[in-house]
Amino acid sequence: MDANYLKHSIGPSLTAAISSLLAHPHPNMIQDPVSHVAKHLLHQDSSLELQASQRKQMALISSMIQRENSRLKQIDDCKKRVKMSLDEAIQKMEARKAEKERLRNEETARKEAAAVEAALESSPVESEDNAVEVSEVQGISKSPSASDLSPELEASAEGEENI
């Protein structure tokens, strides 16, 4: 069991230290190979601590990025909902505006028709040559009877009938 622990915990570091000793450009020039391996192990220990610290920082940064992405997605969703609400409100306002305009036009037309009708009822338009009745002005054509025609028009009407 102790051998297994040493193999897994110290084995990779010791292998890397010995490999660096053998990979040195001039391995014969190293005065004390044991101190070289010891320095490498000490350096690797601090390097491992630095790597662990960097991994923690990267995990923290990654979680912060995920939270920020989630927050941005929520903001985008909120913007979409607000835009949809505003679009609906604009459509409703435009519909109300169109309805008010339609009602205003109807009311104006109703008032104009009432004014014309009142004017026609209060004073029918008459002249000596042709009498205009209210029903003719309103578009209801009434054919004149012989009693409605002036004597000059009676003569011309009788002349046309004979033709």
C-alpha positions in Angstrom: 0.0 0.0 0.0 2.8 2.4 0.8 4.5 1.5 -2.5 1.3 2.3 -4.4 1.0 5.7 -2.7 4.6 6.6 -3.5 4.2 5.4 -7.0 1.2 7.6 -7.6 2.2 10.7 -5.6 6.0 10.9 -6.0 6.5 8.7 -9.1 5.5 11.2 -11.8 7.5 14.0 -10.1 10.5 11.9 -9.7 10.3 10.6 -13.2 10.1 14.2 -14.5 13.1 15.2 -12.4 15.3 12.4 -13.6 14.1 13.0 -17.2 15.2 16.6 -16.9 18.6 15.5 -15.7 19.0 13.2 -18.6 17.6 15.7 -21.1 20.1 18.4 -19.9 22.2 19.5 -22.9 25.4 18.6 -21.0 24.5 16.0 -18.3 28.2 15.5 -17.6 28.6 19.1 -16.6 26.2 18.8 -13.7 28.2 18.7 -10.5 25.7 17.3 -8.2 22.9 15.3 -9.9 21.1 14.7 -6.6 20.8 18.4 -5.8 19.7 19.0 -9.4 16.9 16.4 -8.9 16.1 18.0 -5.5 15.8 21.5 -7.0 13.7 20.1 -9.8 11.4 18.4 -7.3 11.1 21.6 -5.2 10.5 23.7 -8.3 7.9 21.2 -9.5 6.2 21.3 -6.1 5.7 25.1 -6.4 4.8 24.6 -10.0 2.1 22.1 -9.0 0.8 24.6 -6.4 0.8 27.3 -9.1 -1.0 25.0 -11.5 -3.6 24.0 -8.8 -4.1 27.7 -8.1 -4.5 28.5 -11.8 -7.0 25.6 -12.1 -9.1 27.1 -9.2 -8.9 30.5 -10.8 -10.0 29.1 -14.2 -12.9 27.3 -12.5 -13.9 30.5 -10.8 -13.7 32.4 -14.0 -15.6 29.8 -15.9 -18.4 29.8 -13.3 -18.5 33.6 -13.5 -18.7 33.5 -17.3 -21.6 31.0 -17.1 -23.4 33.2 -14.6 -22.8 36.3 -16.8 -24.1 34.4 -19.9 -27.1 33.3 -18.0 -27.7 36.9 -16.9 -27.3 38.2 -20.5 -29.8 35.6 -21.7 -32.3 36.7 -19.1 -31.8 40.3 -20.2 -32.3 39.4 -23.8 -35.5 37.5 -22.9 -36.7 40.5 -20.9 -36.0 42.8 -23.9 -37.9 40.5 -26.2 -40.9 40.5 -23.8 -40.8 44.3 -23.5 -40.6 44.7 -27.2 -43.5 42.3 -27.8 -45.5 44.3 -25.2 -44.6 47.6 -26.8 -45.6 46.3 -30.2 -48.9 45.1 -28.9 -49.5 48.5 -27.2 -48.6 50.3 -30.4 -51.0 48.2 -32.4 -53.8 48.8 -29.9 -53.1 52.5 -29.9 -53.1 52.6 -33.7 -56.4 50.7 -33.7 -57.9 53.1 -31.2 -56.7 56.0 -33.3 -58.2 54.6 -36.4 -61.5 53.9 -34.6 -61.6 57.5 -33.3 -60.9 58.8 -36.8 -63.7 56.6 -38.2 -66.1 57.7 -35.5 -65.1 61.4 -36.0 -65.7 61.0 -39.8 -69.1 59.4 -39.2 -70.1 62.1 -36.8 -69.0 64.8 -39.2 -70.9 63.1 -42.0 -74.0 62.8 -39.7 -73.8 66.5 -38.8 -73.4 67.6 -42.4 -76.4 65.4 -43.4 -78.5 66.8 -40.5 -77.5 70.4 -41.5 -78.4 69.8 -45.2 -81.7 68.2 -44.1 -82.5 71.0 -41.8 -81.7 73.6 -44.4 -83.9 71.8 -47.0 -86.7 71.5 -44.5 -86.6 75.1 -43.5 -86.4 76.7 -46.9 -87.1 74.8 -50.2 -85.4 76.3 -53.2 -87.9 78.0 -55.5 -87.8 80.1 -58.6 -90.3 81.3 -61.1 -89.2 79.0 -63.9 -88.7 75.7 -62.0 -89.9 74.7 -58.6 -87.5 72.4 -56.8 -89.0 70.3 -54.1 -87.2 68.9 -51.1 -87.7 65.3 -52.3 -85.9 66.1 -55.6 -82.9 67.6 -53.7 -82.7 64.5 -51.6 -82.4 62.4 -54.7 -86.0 61.2 -55.0 -87.2 62.1 -58.4 -90.8 63.0 -58.6 -92.3 63.3 -62.0 -94.3 66.6 -62.2 -98.0 66.4 -62.7 -99.8 68.8 -65.0 -101.0 70.9 -62.1 -97.4 71.4 -60.9 -96.2 72.8 -64.2 -96.4 76.4 -65.1 -98.5 77.2 -68.2 -95.5 77.7 -70.4 -94.1 74.3 -69.4 -97.5 72.7 -69.8 -97.6 73.7 -73.4 -94.1 72.4 -74.1 -94.9 69.1 -72.3 -98.1 68.6 -74.3 -96.1 69.3 -77.5 -93.6 66.6 -76.6 -96.3 64.1 -75.9 -97.8 64.6 -79.4 -94.5 63.9 -81.1 
